[in-house]
């Protein structure tokens, strides 16, 4: 069984933004470090996702309420503070995560008014030994279909 992980991929135009996520003692994933920006193409995504997956989600202190109310690293990198405005601007959030001996790919629906409203119920589940290449191809196919 592989270690649990979560990776967010924000798609903005022809680029993908991947924030480093830590896991707080309160049980929440939270962006804590750099935001990695790569071209929206298979090789670049596979390389960056494999790097972030190998690094894992380190334990970090739970941010105080004052920090939760500030812009996150991803909001700063995208240049938009509002999650709702991101949805209106066509930004999509994919979430790649492990659970129940599988790797799941979920995303914010195309018609959402808030990109943080990720549709986990309709995530695609892959066997845990599925390559990141195969999962990235599935992500890119979803973008091509605009679903």
C-alpha positions, 0 to 999 in steps of 0.5 A: 500500500502506498502512503496517503497523499493529496496533490492539487492541480489548478489549471489556468489557461495553458499552465498548471499550478501545483501548490505544496500541501502540508497536513495539519494536526487538525487533519486538513491539507493546507498550502504551506510552501511554493507553488510550482508552475508548469506547462499544461502538457503531459511530461511537465505534469507527470514530472512535477506530480511525481516530485510532489508525490515523492515529497509527500504531505509533511505534518505542519502546524494548523494555521491560526484563524488569522492565517486562514483568512489571508490569501493562500499561496495558490491565490497569490500565484493565480492573482485572484483572491476569490475562489468564486471569481476563479470559477468565473475565469474558467480556472479548474481545480483537480485533486489527486489523492489516495484513499481505500487502496486506490488513487482518485482524481476529482475536479471542480465541475465545469459549471461550478461557481466555486472551484473549491467545491470539488466533486469527490462523489464522481471522482475517477478511481484508479488501482493504487499501482496506476502510473502517474502518466495514466492519471495525467492522461485522464486529467488531460482528456477531461480538459479536452472534453470540457466536462 
